[in-house]
Amino acid sequence: MDRTPTQQLAAPGEGSATLPQGLIGHVPQHVAVIMDGNGRWANARGLPRTEGHRAGELALMDTVAGAVEAGVKYISMYAFSTENWKRSPAEVSFLMGYSRDVIRKHTDRLNDWGVRVRWVGRRPRLWKSVLKELRTAEEKTKHNTKTELLLCINYGGRAEIADAARDLAQEVADGKRKASSIREADIASHLYAADVPDVDLLIRTSGESRISNFLLWQLAYAELDFVPVPWPEFGREELWERLQAFQDRDRRFGGAIDAVGEDQAPTS
């Protein structure tokens, strides 16, 4: 279906969509979303790529509303990657300005919904006006407890791991720890949002089957769901469908008993 940002946005629990009863109390704790397909959606309609990004605004907010209603505790949205700086200067400028304006426009609404907004990413190169709106949204919503919306802007998974390694290396240089003592938990504790649990479900729209440097550490045991619809055509009902499909996944984490027998490490 076609949606535009001027359409009416329903708050969680409102509108014509009805939350499936089977989801209540049975949803993944952390859902990550790669919002892909804005440009192709626009091109298919003979519109500029920027119009695809505008059309994705309602999809973003409707998806967050659906996450709140379903009881998803954390939802991470990949809004602008560290690689997106390679796009044309005109598109980068649009995306930065548009991110700033969308955050400003919807902060009060998210606050009313009980959503806590958090920024995840690198500070260098990020527009100061975008960072200002992110900090304002974080401060205004910091006491909310229904759902945490992690806006990943100027974010890259490799960059995050590199930053964590750099911090740990500095602690070693300062004599605060020994290099030989570093464990996986130490790396995890130095990630941008270290208190947020690993991703349970990754959704990528537009049919592409890759994770594009998104939350590499946190996706170690996530279920991956590649949805064929472009991002502007996604929303709460599509999210609920993916959450229902997630319930049928058999998550083993490398240690469960399969149909043949107990998983075992190779032996010599």
Protein Blocks (a to p, Z undefined) as FASTA:
>chain_A
ZZdfkbccddehiajbdcdfklgopacfbdcdddehklmmmmmnopafklmmmmmmmmmm
mmmmmmmmnopabdcddfbcfklmmpcfklmmmmmmmmmmmmmmmmmmmmmnopacdded
dfehpafklmmmmmmmmmmmmmpckbccdddehiafklmmmmmmmmmmmmmmnopacfkl
pcfklmmmmgmblmbccdfbdcdehhiacekhpakllmmmaccdddfbdfklgcfklmmm
mmmmmmmpccekhpaccfkbccddddZZ
